[in-house]
Amino acid sequence: MSPMFVPGPVDVAPEVLAAQNQAMLPHRSQEFEEIFRRVSEKSQQLFFTRERVYLTACSGSGLQEAAVRNLANRRVLSFINGAFGNRWYDVALTNGKYVDKFDVPWNQPVTPEAIFEALKGDSYDLLTVVHNETSTSLQNPIKEIAEAARSASPDTLIAVDAVSSLGGARIEMDAWGLDLVLTSSQKCLALPPGLSLMAVSERALQRAQDVPDRGWYFDLLRLEKHRLKDSSPSTPAMSLIYALDVQLDRILLEGLENRFARHSALAKSVQSWTLERGLGLYAPEGYRSQTVTAVENLLDLNITELNACLMEQDMRIASGYGQLKGKTFRIAHMGETQLADIERLLTALDAQIG
Ligand SMILES: Cc1ncc(COP(=O)(O)O)c(C=O)c1O
């Protein structure tokens, strides 16, 4: 592997890459359906759910679209404190939904209080919120957000984007009362891009029945009909499912608790280094991501030059995202990354910073 400290696509373990080399099967065959069932069932553990998990051939944005197409008859409320919350708002808007946005400063969390106030006395079908804002490295308190949403507006469905956190940070779909949680392959799951996973609650599935114009590709009722036959409506991303099968075994062998602890230790190490070097942490204390760190570039480092040096040593970091480009750079610590990898990166950065 060549350590890529960028927030996706991340490095993929050789045995996981190799798993894709298996022969293709007819997707309506018993052999493939057996694999599809096994992988769907194992995936439930990632979400801490007994609800259904769909495996879809698309990137994360596709499932943002699936959520708004299926779960909102009319009104959506999108909370935005980063670029991907904003994308979800755009996705809802461009799918013809009546969507309100609630903007929060990008360096501040979405609070349960704000959620409660925004939902109270109103009638939104769906709330969209991002768990781990990859653009800012801020982790929103989803458990508390969901509690507040349920008490302010019990009928509003809660959809969570966990694209850059699921498998690296805890997110408990059932215990926290979430209706839809989505993620994609190329981040904490450390798979090649192109496969996305979505866990959906029973009441969300019921809601979809009342929503017209759900489209075809992401129609939850169609996905469910096929899932019950251990299959998907359209041709699945077979090679990626082979890879996910192997990767889930690796993840479960490491243990989810150990995996979360490893990500947390990596984050702490990057955060300490950042502050010790006189750089800043964009996300506030208590809400810092354990999978990626946005570093405020207080030393005016030239990130392009820095990366050129790192790439000579087979490493790379990411520049700031969207409106934070130039002001921040990002160090991802997700997927296969180990403490020794981070130490090597930080030593190389020290050599450049001087
Ligand atoms: C939190 C979050 N949501 C959504 C997306 C969009 O995912 P994709 O580019 O896989 O469509 C990303 C991509 O980085 C992301 O980080």
The ligand as an SDF file (V2000), in Angstrom:
LIG
                    3D

 16 16  0  0  0  0  0  0  0  0999 V2000
  -19.8040   13.0060    4.1300 C   0  0  0  0  0  0  0  0  0  0  0  0
  -19.8930   12.7760    2.6550 C   0  0  0  0  0  0  0  0  0  0  0  0
  -21.0990   12.6470    2.0850 N   0  0  0  0  0  0  0  0  0  0  0  0
  -21.2360   12.4380    0.7760 C   0  0  0  0  0  0  0  0  0  0  0  0
  -20.1390   12.3450   -0.0470 C   0  0  0  0  0  0  0  0  0  0  0  0
  -20.3370   12.1250   -1.4920 C   0  0  0  0  0  0  0  0  0  0  0  0
  -19.8550   10.8880   -1.7780 O   0  0  0  0  0  0  0  0  0  0  0  0
  -19.4910   10.4290   -3.2700 P   0  0  0  0  0  0  0  0  0  0  0  0
  -18.4070   11.3220   -3.7640 O   0  0  0  0  0  0  0  0  0  0  0  0
  -19.0150    9.0440   -2.9660 O   0  0  0  0  0  0  0  0  0  0  0  0
  -20.7110   10.4950   -4.0580 O   0  0  0  0  0  0  0  0  0  0  0  0
  -18.8540   12.4730    0.4840 C   0  0  0  0  0  0  0  0  0  0  0  0
  -17.6630   12.3960   -0.3570 C   0  0  0  0  0  0  0  0  0  0  0  0
  -16.5560   12.6300    0.0210 O   0  0  0  0  0  0  0  0  0  0  0  0
  -18.7360   12.6900    1.8760 C   0  0  0  0  0  0  0  0  0  0  0  0
  -17.5350   12.8210    2.4340 O   0  0  0  0  0  0  0  0  0  0  0  0
  1  2  1  0
  2  3  1  0
  2 15  2  0
  3  4  2  0
  4  5  1  0
  5  6  1  0
  5 12  2  0
  6  7  1  0
  7  8  1  0
  8  9  2  0
  8 10  1  0
  8 11  1  0
 12 13  1  0
 12 15  1  0
 13 14  2  0
 15 16  1  0
M  END
$$$$
